[in-house]
Amino acid sequence: MNENQSDSQEKSSAKKPNLDVAENQNDLSAVAGPSKEESPSGLTKLYIDCLEELFEWLSIKDLFTLRLTCKGLKKIIDIYIKTSYPTIGRFRLEKYNFDVFRRMDASSINLVTQLDITVENNDCMQFEEIKTILHRIETIEISKFECEYDIYDTLLRHCENLKFLDIIGLHTKRNECFYQSYPTLQHVCLYEYPIDANIDGMSKFEAFFRKNRQIHTISTYHGVSFLNHCANSLDGEDGVKCKQLNMLTHYLDDDCLNELKLWYGKSFYQRLHLYFTQMEDGTDVNELTNIGLEKICMLYLNEKLPLLPHLKEIRCGYVTDRNLFENVWNVVERLHLIGSNNGDIAWYLRHFKKLKHLSVVELDPKENIIDLMVLNKEREALAGACKTTIYVREKVYLAIKFGTSNVNFNLVELKREQSFDWKDVD
């Protein structure tokens, strides 16, 4: 072999790396299949693009089965799952499955990104035993915590990289969690008013946020009554501020909108994600302006939305007339639909120019398939339209992929619903 031939082969190899080369353990494109102690064989000898294409034809359940076949595939698939399906790393931790969770192997534990924790009947789990796991968990949702132990000493002090804390139910004899500092915490969701005790004249709420100024997102399921209860902490130049307020209320009325306008005017928050079932009769829909509305989630829409230049996302269950969206066609980037058919999807693709993400939770059972070629033509007919990714349940995705093989067109592509985390969109 001459030098020119050798150089040519080296350059060719550099352009298309094999999975046997591993430099960055966090990137699938650089992770080797077998370890140094193993010889490359079978699927682990394939190039990355080949493996990713093979994985696309498998259900997520099949992927978890395949990862048990050998160490090389396990490593590759674990990274593929984490990068491709960010919403499946959720584990519900309760007393009955605590031992199962504690004994999971390291690579399986590494797939867990969120813990939903339930503690009841004074039967406290020994979180000290899993503190090394808790150290890397970034999201904790506590649906119930009923015991005589303090939640901070028992659990939260071990969560050193906590970014998202969601507390739904909290009933303990000692509760120090609102007196603590959480350096990495960015998003907190509160279902109760932390104002039942004072620290040097400050409410728990005020003390908590003064110690955790880095928090940029606050969620509450008490509507504007939460803001009113915490008014002293929020008001004034040195009051609590946040980038994003997520608010859930059952019925949206003028009083609620006026309160939101007040707090937005005081710069308590910069953008609003508003969740509600429906508007009260007589509510002025135009009051949705000037409240920093970026995301709106509702079960029913029966009035035309006003001009909302900052609106990026809509989630809606039932729409009496699709033309009610006319004023926001050119601004919305994410659309989440509960029930749709091909006609609905085509209509949205034909009108929403900036639409990047379209989630179809339930597809009309009479159709049970999405014609991507037709939908792509509809999208191409809209001048200046960007490419739209449509997210569907895995069963629908696999049926379409096996039926047509092509799920990626010029302006439309199809993906599993697990491949996009709507909650984390900023």
Secondary structure, DSSP 8 states (H G I E B T S, - for coil): --HHHHHHHHHHHHHS-BTT--S-TT-GGG--SS-TTS---GGGGSBHHHHHHHHHTS-HHHHHHHTTS-HHHHHHHHHHHHHH-GGG-EEEE-GGGHHHHHTS-HHHHTT--EEEEEE-TT----GGGGHHHHTT--EEEEEEEEESS-HHHHTGGG-TT--EEEE---EES---GGGS--TT--EEEESS---SSEETTEEHHHHHHHH-TT--EEEESSTHHHHHHTHHHH-STTS--EEEEEEEEEEE-HHHHHHHHHHHHTTSEEEEEEEEEEE-TT--GGGGTTS-EEEEEEEEE-S-----TT--EEEEEEES-GGGGGGGTTT--EEEEEEE-HHHHHHHHHH-TT--EEEEEEE-TTT-S--HHHHHHHHHTSTT---EEEEE-HHHHHHHHHHHS--B-SSEEEEEGGG--GGG--
